[in-house]
Amino acid sequence: MIAIILFFVLHWYLSLFTQSFFYHRYAAHGAFTMNKTWEKVFYVLSYLFQGSSYLSPRTYAILHRAHHAYTDTEKDPHSPKYFNSIFSMMWATARIYMDLFTGKVHFEDRFEKNLPKWKALDNFGHTWFSRIGWVVLYVAFYSYFAPTLWLFLLLPIQVVMGPFHGAIINWFAHKYGNTKYAQDNTSKNLFRVDILMLGESYHNNHHKFPSAINFGKRWYEVDPLYPVILFLNWLGVIKVKNQALASVPSEF
């Protein structure tokens, strides 16, 4: 049982780390820069940590930039305002994502500037061979270590871990929580202290200061990735932009 819980928790946070650090703060908002070698390293880590739910950083970033530019309007790719349930919203988001990834649709040129790109890995990560291969590994691990069948209830979450994280923020952080900054959208801070989502639930703060590296603004709003980003900046792995340090509002 301990092995299953540990596996789930590690998968939760490692997948969330790559999504928040690499996809969200780096690819979508450009809060910091890194050289192409480190970009490839985080690409590989994203594939390993996200596994069966691997997403293209480039496609994710375009969708997220559109979300910020058109929050809660009909052009928003995933606003709860236009859906009856979290499932219908995420299904529609998945369809838009795949149409964008496969080139069936194109967004505005401004959303496609300065994006990471590794077409070979993105294409492989989206194959059924890759996705089913990861699922087989998860099932094998559970079959070997799970002492009771109820633990298998965690398995579906691990299979769709990336979109599951996205659903929590894109749905609940636009419906519940508190509003620190009055804005022309429904973004809210979902948790007062956000360890579970690595700072992502400070969504109202984030919509006010999209490129800031610290999503927490009050003293008790702990963003666990903020010191990690500062440490990687100190090591020279990344270079934080002045705008990101100063929390200056930006386009997206």
C-alpha positions as CSV (number, residue, x, y, z in Angstrom):
1,M,0.0,0.0,0.0
2,I,2.8,2.4,0.9
3,A,4.4,1.8,-2.5
4,I,1.1,2.7,-4.3
5,I,0.5,5.9,-2.3
6,L,4.1,7.0,-2.8
7,F,3.9,6.3,-6.5
8,F,0.7,8.3,-6.8
9,V,2.1,11.2,-4.8
10,L,5.3,11.3,-6.7
11,H,3.5,11.2,-10.0
12,W,1.1,13.9,-8.9
13,Y,3.8,16.4,-7.9
14,L,6.4,15.6,-10.7
15,S,3.7,15.9,-13.4
16,L,2.4,19.1,-11.8
17,F,6.0,20.5,-11.5
18,T,6.6,20.1,-15.3
19,Q,3.3,21.5,-16.1
20,S,3.6,24.5,-13.9
21,F,7.3,25.2,-14.3
22,F,7.9,24.3,-17.9
23,Y,4.6,24.5,-19.7
24,H,2.9,27.3,-17.8
25,R,5.5,29.7,-16.4
26,Y,8.2,29.1,-19.1
27,A,6.4,28.2,-22.4
28,A,3.1,30.1,-22.0
29,H,4.2,33.2,-20.1
30,G,8.0,33.4,-20.7
31,A,8.7,34.4,-17.1
32,F,12.2,33.1,-17.6
33,T,14.5,31.9,-20.3
34,M,16.8,28.9,-20.7
35,N,19.1,27.6,-23.4
36,K,18.1,24.9,-25.8
37,T,20.0,22.2,-24.0
38,W,18.1,22.8,-20.8
39,E,14.9,23.1,-22.8
40,K,15.4,19.6,-24.2
41,V,16.1,18.3,-20.6
42,F,12.8,19.7,-19.4
43,Y,11.1,18.3,-22.5
44,V,12.3,14.8,-21.6
45,L,11.4,15.2,-17.9
46,S,7.9,16.4,-19.0
47,Y,7.5,13.2,-21.1
48,L,8.7,11.0,-18.3
49,F,6.7,12.7,-15.5
50,Q,3.5,13.1,-17.4
51,G,3.6,9.7,-19.0
52,S,0.3,8.7,-20.6
53,S,-1.1,12.2,-20.4
54,Y,1.8,13.9,-22.0
55,L,0.9,17.2,-23.7
56,S,2.8,19.3,-26.2
57,P,4.4,22.3,-24.4
58,R,3.9,24.4,-27.5
59,T,0.2,23.6,-28.0
60,Y,-0.4,24.0,-24.3
61,A,1.2,27.4,-24.3
62,I,-0.9,28.6,-27.3
63,L,-4.1,27.5,-25.6
64,H,-3.2,29.1,-22.3
65,R,-2.2,32.4,-24.0
66,A,-5.6,32.4,-25.7
67,H,-7.3,31.7,-22.3
68,H,-5.6,34.8,-20.8
69,A,-6.3,37.0,-23.8
70,Y,-10.0,36.0,-24.0
71,T,-10.9,34.9,-20.4
72,D,-14.6,34.1,-20.0
73,T,-15.5,35.2,-23.5
74,E,-16.6,32.9,-26.3
75,K,-13.0,32.8,-27.6
76,D,-11.8,31.3,-24.3
77,P,-10.9,27.7,-25.0
78,H,-12.0,26.5,-21.5
79,S,-14.2,28.9,-19.6
80,P,-16.7,27.3,-17.2
81,K,-19.1,30.0,-18.1
82,Y,-20.1,28.2,-21.3
83,F,-20.3,24.6,-20.1
84,N,-22.7,22.7,-17.9
85,S,-20.2,20.5,-16.3
86,I,-16.4,20.0,-15.8
87,F,-16.5,17.0,-18.1
88,S,-18.1,18.9,-21.0
89,M,-15.5,21.7,-20.6
90,M,-12.6,19.3,-20.6
91,W,-13.9,17.3,-23.5
92,A,-14.3,20.5,-25.5
93,T,-10.8,21.6,-24.5
94,A,-9.3,18.3,-25.5
95,R,-10.9,18.6,-29.0
96,I,-9.6,22.1,-29.4
97,Y,-6.1,21.0,-28.2
98,M,-6.0,18.1,-30.7
99,D,-7.2,20.3,-33.6
100,L,-4.5,22.8,-32.8
101,F,-1.8,20.1,-32.3
102,T,-2.7,18.4,-35.6
103,G,-2.8,21.7,-37.5
104,K,-6.6,21.6,-38.3
105,V,-7.0,25.0,-36.7
106,H,-4.7,27.9,-36.2
107,F,-4.8,30.7,-33.5
108,E,-3.5,34.2,-33.8
109,D,0.2,34.7,-34.7
110,R,0.8,36.6,-31.5
111,F,0.1,33.4,-29.5
112,E,2.8,31.5,-31.4
113,K,5.9,33.6,-30.7
114,N,8.9,32.3,-28.7
115,L,7.6,28.8,-28.0
116,P,9.5,25.7,-27.3
117,K,9.4,23.1,-30.0
118,W,10.5,19.4,-30.3
119,K,8.3,17.9,-33.0
120,A,9.7,14.4,-32.8
121,L,9.0,14.0,-29.1
122,D,5.6,15.7,-29.3
123,N,4.6,13.3,-32.1
124,F,5.8,10.3,-30.2
125,G,4.2,11.3,-27.0
126,H,0.9,11.5,-28.7
127,T,1.0,8.0,-30.3
128,W,-1.2,5.2,-28.9
129,F,2.0,3.2,-28.6
130,S,3.3,5.7,-26.1
131,R,0.1,6.3,-24.2
132,I,-0.9,2.7,-23.9
133,G,2.6,1.7,-23.0
134,W,2.6,4.0,-20.0
135,V,-0.8,2.7,-19.0
136,V,0.5,-0.9,-19.1
137,L,3.4,0.1,-16.9
138,Y,1.0,1.8,-14.4
139,V,-1.3,-1.3,-14.3
140,A,1.7,-3.6,-13.9
141,F,2.9,-1.5,-10.9
142,Y,-0.5,-1.5,-9.3
143,S,-1.0,-5.3,-9.9
144,Y,2.3,-6.0,-8.2
145,F,2.1,-3.6,-5.2
146,A,-1.6,-3.0,-4.5
147,P,-2.8,-5.2,-1.6
148,T,-6.4,-4.3,-2.1
149,L,-8.6,-3.5,-5.2
150,W,-9.8,-0.1,-3.9
151,L,-6.3,1.3,-4.5
152,F,-7.0,0.8,-8.2
153,L,-9.4,3.8,-7.9
154,L,-6.3,6.0,-8.1
155,L,-5.2,4.5,-11.4
156,P,-7.6,6.5,-13.7
157,I,-6.3,9.7,-12.2
158,Q,-2.7,8.7,-13.0
159,V,-3.7,7.9,-16.5
160,V,-5.1,11.4,-17.1
161,M,-2.9,13.2,-14.6
162,G,-2.1,16.3,-16.7
163,P,-5.7,17.1,-17.8
164,F,-6.9,16.3,-14.3
165,H,-4.6,19.0,-12.8
166,G,-5.9,21.4,-15.5
167,A,-9.5,20.6,-14.8
168,I,-9.1,21.5,-11.1
169,I,-7.8,25.0,-11.9
170,N,-9.8,25.7,-15.1
171,W,-13.1,24.8,-13.5
172,F,-13.0,25.2,-9.7
173,A,-10.7,28.3,-9.7
174,H,-13.2,30.1,-11.9
175,K,-16.1,29.1,-9.7
176,Y,-15.0,29.0,-6.1
177,G,-12.6,30.8,-3.8
178,N,-11.9,34.4,-3.1
179,T,-11.0,37.4,-5.3
180,K,-8.1,39.6,-4.3
181,Y,-7.9,41.6,-7.5
182,A,-11.0,42.9,-9.2
183,Q,-10.8,41.9,-12.8
184,D,-13.0,41.5,-15.9
185,N,-13.1,37.7,-15.4
186,T,-14.1,35.0,-12.9
187,S,-10.7,34.0,-11.8
188,K,-10.4,33.2,-8.1
189,N,-7.8,32.0,-5.5
190,L,-9.0,28.5,-4.8
191,F,-6.9,27.8,-1.7
192,R,-5.6,30.0,1.0
193,V,-2.4,28.0,1.3
194,D,-1.6,26.0,-1.9
195,I,0.7,23.1,-1.4
196,L,-1.5,20.7,-3.3
197,M,-1.3,22.5,-6.6
198,L,2.2,24.1,-6.3
199,G,0.8,27.6,-6.3
200,E,-1.4,27.1,-9.3
201,S,-4.6,27.7,-7.4
202,Y,-3.7,31.4,-6.8
203,H,-5.5,31.9,-10.0
204,N,-6.8,35.4,-9.4
205,N,-3.3,36.5,-8.5
206,H,-2.0,34.9,-11.7
207,H,-4.5,36.5,-14.0
208,K,-3.5,39.9,-12.5
209,F,0.2,39.2,-12.9
210,P,0.5,36.5,-15.6
211,S,4.3,36.5,-16.0
212,A,5.1,36.7,-12.3
213,I,7.2,33.8,-11.0
214,N,5.6,34.0,-7.5
215,F,1.9,33.3,-7.7
216,G,1.4,34.0,-4.0
217,K,0.8,37.7,-3.0
218,R,-0.2,37.6,0.6
219,W,2.2,36.4,3.3
220,Y,0.4,33.2,3.8
221,E,0.0,32.4,0.1
222,V,2.9,30.0,-0.3
223,D,4.0,29.2,-3.8
224,P,6.3,26.1,-3.5
225,L,7.8,26.7,-7.0
226,Y,8.9,30.2,-6.2
227,P,12.1,29.3,-4.3
228,V,12.7,26.5,-6.8
229,I,12.7,29.0,-9.6
230,L,15.0,31.4,-7.7
231,F,17.4,28.5,-7.0
232,L,17.5,27.4,-10.6
233,N,18.1,31.0,-11.6
234,W,21.0,31.2,-9.1
235,L,22.4,28.0,-10.6
236,G,22.2,29.5,-14.0
237,V,19.9,26.9,-15.4
238,I,17.3,29.6,-16.1
239,K,17.3,33.4,-16.3
240,V,14.4,35.1,-14.7
241,K,13.2,38.2,-16.5
242,N,12.9,41.5,-14.5
243,Q,9.2,41.7,-15.3
244,A,8.6,38.4,-13.7
245,L,10.4,39.5,-10.5
246,A,8.6,42.8,-10.3
247,S,5.1,41.3,-10.9
248,V,4.2,43.7,-13.7
249,P,0.9,43.0,-15.6
250,S,1.5,41.7,-19.1
251,E,-0.6,40.7,-22.1
252,F,-0.5,36.9,-21.2
